Amino acid sequence: MRIERVTLHVVRLPLKFPYVTSGSTETHEAHVLARVESDGLVGWGESIAPERPWYSGETTSTVLLALEEFLLPALFAADLAGPEDTAMRFSHVRDHRMAKATFEMAVWDLFAKRAGLPLAALLGGTRERILCGVAIGLKPTLGELVATIERELLAGYRRVKVKIRPGEDLTVARAIRAHFPALDFMVDANSAYTLADLELFRAIDETRPMMIEQPLAHDDLVDHATLQDALRTPLCLDESIHTADDARKAIQLRAGRIVNIKPGRVGGHAEAKRVHDVCAAAGVPVWCGGMLEMGIGRAHNVHLASLPNFSLPGDVAASARYFETELIGEPFVVLADGTMRVPSGPGIGVTVLEDVIRQVALDSREHRPG
Ligand code: MG
């Protein structure tokens, strides 16, 4: 398959409410959308990089730069035998995984459309519905946090994840456990702590969360292993896992017992599948994380989360929770039983509203080979 035309859109949408984590307060999301065309078919990808480098070194601007300067020439030069071929074409570029994933996932959409199959089928998905959880940012008061959790439970979510940061951690975990004695909740620190906080985590352990996500440095496995050894609660790794090899090493070191997979973080679907498989072989469950995706990125996550080892509810919530503006014709909704349907049409299986994208895009750039 040869790629004949690529359009890159930079779309910046206001969030319905500020999203506060240990590293950042987001009021808008600005993502790069890639429209990739071949032989009359169109595939779509969405970068997960936020505007500021609080999660990793990548941002909306670095993604656009890497796509145009380094990845686009390689994509146009390739005759792709299959979607797995794409990542290899980008192997001369180190890191920039969020940029790579933007094209890689668009190419998966294209191949699935050419085969007339839903993306989930091409990826090896086995579920018609995925398990949904919701991620809640830090709130100004514990009362507001509890009220937000109550609302989300009524909306059907089965698992609640809350962000923590130094000073807003143990009080948060204790308040949740006190108000919701049987709730499956977890906390996500986004790398805000060190091993000096071991006693704090022992106290959080007592509140029986399902897991503690990425408590320590974004590039660490060794200290996570020390912390895991001291706790009953499983640690879940997010920022630390960039490749299937990272997952293998994390499992070998016992740095965590659960992995959060974001295809955008690991360079796309092919590597995400490999992380999934490494974890499955070791009996380590995975779930699909989120980065406040708009419709296209959300659709990709839903298809990926249909793979068998995604046995824990992910952060794949309804689109309308975050944005007023919908970029797809069939917004994702969470059903009463806390699941979400995997679209059954070809590719990502949703109608991309190109008119809306063109209207709201800050920038749209078209590229052709040569
Ligand atoms: Mg996380």
Residues whose N, C-alpha, C, O or C-beta is under 5 A from the ligand:
A	BS01	MG	D188 E213 D238
